[in-house]
Amino acid sequence: MERDLEITLTVNGSEVTRRVAARVHLVDFLREELGLTGSHVGCEHGVCGACTVRVDGDIVRGCLMLAVQANGRKVETIEGLTDSRELAALQKAFYERNALQCGFCTPGMLMAAQDLVRKGGKASREEIRAHISGNYCRCTGYQAIVDAIEKVMNER
Amino acid sequence: MRAELPLHAPGTQLDRGYIGQSTPRANAQRLLQGRGAYVDDLRFPRLAHVAFLRSPYAHARIKKLDFAKAAKQKGVIAVFDGPTVAEYCTPWVAVLSHLKGIKSPPQHAIAVGRACWQGEAVAAVVAESRTQAEDAAQLIEAQWEELPVVTDMEAALRGDVVIHEDLKDNVCFSRSLDTGGVDDAFAKADVVVEETYHFGRHTGVCLEGRSILADYNAAEHSLTVYHSTQAPHMMQDIFARHLNIPEANVRVICKDVGGSFGIKVHVYPDEMATAAISVILRRPVKFAADRLESFLSDIHAREHRVKVRLAARKTGEILAFDLDDLTAIGPYSVYPRTSGIEGNQVVNLTGGPYKHQQYRAKMNVVFTNKNVTCQYRAVGHPIAVALTEAIVDRAAQELKMDPAEFRRKNLIPDDAYPYTFPSGLKFEKLSHHAALDLLLKKMEYPALRAEQSRLRKDGIYRGIGLAAMIEVTNPSPAFYGVGGARISAQDGATLRLEPSGMVTVMCSVTEQGQGTEGIFAQIAASAVGVTVDKVKVITGDTGITPYGGGTWASRGAGIGGEAVLLAGRALRANILDLAARILSLDKGELDILNNEVVNRLTLESKLPLSEVGRVGYFRPDTLPMDFQSELTVTRHYTPRQYGFTFTNGIQASYVELDPDTGMVKLLKHWCVEDAGTIINPLLVDEQIRGGVVQGIGAALFEECVYGPDGQLLNGNMADYLVPMAGEMPDIFCFHLETPTKQSQLGAKGVGEAGTAGAPGAVMNAINDALAPLGARVTAMPFTPERILSALKKV
């Protein structure tokens, strides 16, 4: 039942090689194997968005992708985009606007928001709401998050 | 920066320091960078993982559990049943003496002999990884004997099937209240309206599931528990008593918590089992609830059927309310708060904003074979507010009065305080009329009504709904302690001047994301006289902070904040004592401002706090022989003058309803809240907005749907709908400030206000939109199906 496979992938700019069971999800691999606990596990069925990471430039749900599917690909997480300062503007805006409370959704929310920000151009509040509508936040009611993203997109 | 006492002194012109400033909270930074430490992020040597086998039946006898196959699986360390765990963890009975007559059977960490709801843990598998534990749990061979199931609360009340034979019937708790004169009031009323409301059972859906990592050290007979909880000291007491470990040997550490909302303030059997298993195995053991087991085992709340009647004169004066509430709580009252409180609050709070004098209520709390229910954000308020405001709107409709005007006629006058409500509650000072006036002005009520009637002519159905409310905050020991619960209504804060001149704050109120640590830093900085960047706050560790209740019932700012303020004032005095000795000046000439000791009158700098710290800690030899500096102080605070420090507020919802699809679009939402002294407007507004959206979830989407066999039909996030960004409106928040005079700080609570009022406002808005179509809805959540059914289209 348990099949281990060797995979090599780039995570936050560093190449890593591991043997993993075929059934391990990407987010569990990142958290348990690599200790990258910034990506969170919220529902494990693709609804809440807490596990959102970037694979080859696209955001994906870390609970709907297997680690073996990331073999040979480039994975980026909240830790990597923080260190590279790619998220700095969003993080500053979230901080100033208090666009987070418990913070559990925040890494996934930032990954989703940055996906919109890096497309360039401006966005309406409705477009921002639509873009993050796959990321569940129980604390904020979303308005502060929309405000923070809007500030970053429309003030640049 | 400094805060002078009292902050609410009339005409005060004094600098309030950071009080009232929208200072961003420092602890948000780590969460923004993915550097939080939630329980599941912690890594321990020899950590074992537990997974539970849960009952597939709502009510069944456990005939046999065969662990042979499971125990042999790779990585499996042990498998436990209920009786084995019970040898290490004593059962509990969730009753309180002030809820007269409340009863509940003993409950075990793992079911013994019988499971009473689908999802109750019946066995635990411990393995080297969670995956191995889950795989092995599937190999436990269980034999069951199904027992009769009671899921309908009316049937439970009738008692056709009694769940716990020893208790004789299914009634957990009953309460009735009668001021007298109710029948007379209804007899002489010009208008009597009556309606029955149904509230759907729903749950918290914290994004971080419940999680616990228990680490028993046999050498010390000590237990350290890393716990996603709101009440570390309460849990310390519970682990100590039920696992028979000396209290001081139990340390509960609560690092980052991924949302709680009342879900994480209760004792959960699977968490107790995890701690017991750590004791049995003498190694660290972790349990993190996944989403599916969260739906099955996190407390649910708010399943009520309420019949209410209202009597009024034709002049619009409300004479009386008459209430009959029935609520079902699952098979056990939840420990240690009990499951009687929610219904009790409905009785206490119904009709709360109004000045009628006659009130009668009866309320039954019954057992059923569904998951347990207990206190969830705004406990009872969403029910009481929605039913009150819905029947008030019905009365206004009957009297052909504008709902805002009808409320104005009946709200308790702003100069009537202190005021005793017919249910016995005492209000210190509320501001209903000022709140209504502010709300109507901000939402441009007349213009909105005009827009609504204009659009109706075009076949666009919009509705405006109002919901006035009162809210329990800052509870005194009358809430739990008086009934025998070992739940602290007092909290404490320790402040320490560090040698560098920084201030460390240790407080027993915990951080769940609401910004507790941020406001404590603001209060401490203001009270001592330092800048906020010099303050470091530590919470959530029974080994470090003073003893206290933690986070629940909107008490963090009002109670914890007051303790921080008192400790800050005392520390400032002690720092000045020391500075006066160092400077050989009179203490009365000195003050502290911006991290320096200054001349009180000229504000001339005399000594930086870093120098005070250096001398106090490293060169006390230079001080007079009879002087010992005290640069660490602790203060506590308990509200006692009133049972609760009530707040008030009013919300409004503006919706558009599509009569063809039954869909409701939320256009705007307004909230006026009077939470007393506001410490941080930014954090207060975001508490309210988050709460409003949680209330909107209850009104439109959220329900734990059970089949007649007691099976949860929608226990996952694809089927159980929660509010997402796309459907939510912008929410406009406004404030009044009527500080409580019980404390120096004057802060009341605000964390639950949004959730308390939003369902009622949305309900009234939908019914306002439906009114011209001759339809009305009374069962939450208001799904498209229910709305179409009311319109007789399905």
HADDOCK unambig.tbl for C-alpha pairs under 7 A between the chains (distance, minus, plus):
assign (segid A and resid 37 and name CA) (segid B and resid 41 and name CA) 5.74 0.50 0.50
assign (segid A and resid 38 and name CA) (segid B and resid 34 and name CA) 3.94 0.50 0.50
assign (segid A and resid 38 and name CA) (segid B and resid 35 and name CA) 6.12 0.50 0.50
assign (segid A and resid 42 and name CA) (segid B and resid 207 and name CA) 5.43 0.50 0.50
assign (segid A and resid 42 and name CA) (segid B and resid 208 and name CA) 6.02 0.50 0.50
assign (segid A and resid 42 and name CA) (segid B and resid 291 and name CA) 6.96 0.50 0.50
assign (segid A and resid 43 and name CA) (segid B and resid 291 and name CA) 5.05 0.50 0.50
assign (segid A and resid 47 and name CA) (segid B and resid 717 and name CA) 6.32 0.50 0.50
assign (segid A and resid 47 and name CA) (segid B and resid 718 and name CA) 6.46 0.50 0.50
assign (segid A and resid 78 and name CA) (segid B and resid 33 and name CA) 6.56 0.50 0.50
assign (segid A and resid 78 and name CA) (segid B and resid 34 and name CA) 5.95 0.50 0.50
assign (segid A and resid 79 and name CA) (segid B and resid 33 and name CA) 6.57 0.50 0.50
assign (segid A and resid 79 and name CA) (segid B and resid 34 and name CA) 6.21 0.50 0.50
assign (segid A and resid 82 and name CA) (segid B and resid 33 and name CA) 6.04 0.50 0.50
assign (segid A and resid 91 and name CA) (segid B and resid 32 and name CA) 6.09 0.50 0.50
assign (segid A and resid 95 and name CA) (segid B and resid 24 and name CA) 6.52 0.50 0.50
assign (segid A and resid 95 and name CA) (segid B and resid 28 and name CA) 6.44 0.50 0.50
assign (segid A and resid 95 and name CA) (segid B and resid 29 and name CA) 6.86 0.50 0.50
assign (segid A and resid 96 and name CA) (segid B and resid 24 and name CA) 5.71 0.50 0.50
assign (segid A and resid 98 and name CA) (segid B and resid 24 and name CA) 6.65 0.50 0.50
assign (segid A and resid 101 and name CA) (segid B and resid 513 and name CA) 4.07 0.50 0.50
assign (segid A and resid 101 and name CA) (segid B and resid 514 and name CA) 5.65 0.50 0.50
assign (segid A and resid 102 and name CA) (segid B and resid 257 and name CA) 6.37 0.50 0.50
assign (segid A and resid 102 and name CA) (segid B and resid 258 and name CA) 5.02 0.50 0.50
assign (segid A and resid 102 and name CA) (segid B and resid 259 and name CA) 5.44 0.50 0.50
assign (segid A and resid 102 and name CA) (segid B and resid 512 and name CA) 5.71 0.50 0.50
assign (segid A and resid 102 and name CA) (segid B and resid 513 and name CA) 3.72 0.50 0.50
assign (segid A and resid 103 and name CA) (segid B and resid 31 and name CA) 5.22 0.50 0.50
assign (segid A and resid 103 and name CA) (segid B and resid 32 and name CA) 6.96 0.50 0.50
assign (segid A and resid 103 and name CA) (segid B and resid 258 and name CA) 6.60 0.50 0.50
assign (segid A and resid 103 and name CA) (segid B and resid 513 and name CA) 6.95 0.50 0.50
assign (segid A and resid 104 and name CA) (segid B and resid 207 and name CA) 6.63 0.50 0.50
assign (segid A and resid 104 and name CA) (segid B and resid 208 and name CA) 6.56 0.50 0.50
assign (segid A and resid 104 and name CA) (segid B and resid 258 and name CA) 5.11 0.50 0.50
assign (segid A and resid 106 and name CA) (segid B and resid 32 and name CA) 6.25 0.50 0.50
assign (segid A and resid 107 and name CA) (segid B and resid 32 and name CA) 6.49 0.50 0.50
assign (segid A and resid 107 and name CA) (segid B and resid 34 and name CA) 5.91 0.50 0.50
assign (segid A and resid 129 and name CA) (segid B and resid 725 and name CA) 5.22 0.50 0.50
assign (segid A and resid 129 and name CA) (segid B and resid 726 and name CA) 4.93 0.50 0.50
assign (segid A and resid 130 and name CA) (segid B and resid 726 and name CA) 5.21 0.50 0.50
assign (segid A and resid 132 and name CA) (segid B and resid 725 and name CA) 6.55 0.50 0.50
assign (segid A and resid 133 and name CA) (segid B and resid 724 and name CA) 5.56 0.50 0.50
assign (segid A and resid 133 and name CA) (segid B and resid 725 and name CA) 4.91 0.50 0.50
assign (segid A and resid 133 and name CA) (segid B and resid 726 and name CA) 5.29 0.50 0.50
assign (segid A and resid 136 and name CA) (segid B and resid 724 and name CA) 5.96 0.50 0.50
assign (segid A and resid 138 and name CA) (segid B and resid 206 and name CA) 6.63 0.50 0.50
assign (segid A and resid 138 and name CA) (segid B and resid 207 and name CA) 6.88 0.50 0.50
assign (segid A and resid 139 and name CA) (segid B and resid 690 and name CA) 5.03 0.50 0.50
assign (segid A and resid 140 and name CA) (segid B and resid 686 and name CA) 6.02 0.50 0.50
assign (segid A and resid 140 and name CA) (segid B and resid 689 and name CA) 6.35 0.50 0.50
assign (segid A and resid 140 and name CA) (segid B and resid 690 and name CA) 4.17 0.50 0.50
assign (segid A and resid 141 and name CA) (segid B and resid 689 and name CA) 5.44 0.50 0.50
assign (segid A and resid 141 and name CA) (segid B and resid 690 and name CA) 4.09 0.50 0.50
assign (segid A and resid 141 and name CA) (segid B and resid 693 and name CA) 5.14 0.50 0.50
assign (segid A and resid 142 and name CA) (segid B and resid 725 and name CA) 5.70 0.50 0.50
assign (segid A and resid 143 and name CA) (segid B and resid 730 and name CA) 6.18 0.50 0.50
